[in-house]
């Protein structure tokens, strides 16, 4: 009988896993838009998988997530008035 921890991402329904079932990422960013990971071994540094190392990774990824979630300047939102009714300053 063995004891230990094995990662299992079989529940993840996004095409970001390699042939061994590990998440394909680069510095925490995956191929799936908006999907980031933290706490992975050697995410950015040697201690990324530990409590004392995840903070730096989280700070970097928070900026990436904020950029992803912010509306692009060219993208209108549902609350924007139509272009014909906008008032210029």
C-alpha positions, 0 to 999 in steps of 0.5 A, spaced: 500 500 500 502 506 498 501 513 501 502 520 497 499 525 493 497 524 486 494 530 481 488 528 478 485 533 473 480 528 470 474 532 472 477 538 468 473 539 461 478 544 458 483 541 453 489 543 457 492 537 459 498 533 456 498 525 454 500 524 462 494 528 464 498 534 467 496 541 465 500 545 460 501 552 462 507 557 462 508 561 468 501 559 470 497 561 464 494 555 460 491 555 452 484 556 455 483 564 455 482 566 463 484 559 466 490 560 470 493 555 475 497 556 482 501 552 486 504 548 481 511 545 481 516 550 478 511 555 476 515 561 476 520 559 481 523 553 485 518 554 491 512 556 487 509 550 490 510 552 497 506 557 501 512 562 501 513 562 494 505 562 491 505 569 493 509 572 488 506 567 483 499 570 485 501 577 484 503 576 477 497 572 475 492 577 478 495 582 473 494 577 468 487 576 470 485 583 471 487 585 464 483 579 461 477 581 465 477 588 463 473 590 457 478 592 451 477 599 449 474 598 442 469 593 445 462 596 447 458 594 453 451 593 453 450 599 458 454 604 452 449 608 449 448 607 441 454 611 437 448 616 434 446 618 441 453 619 445 454 626 446 461 629 445 465 633 451 
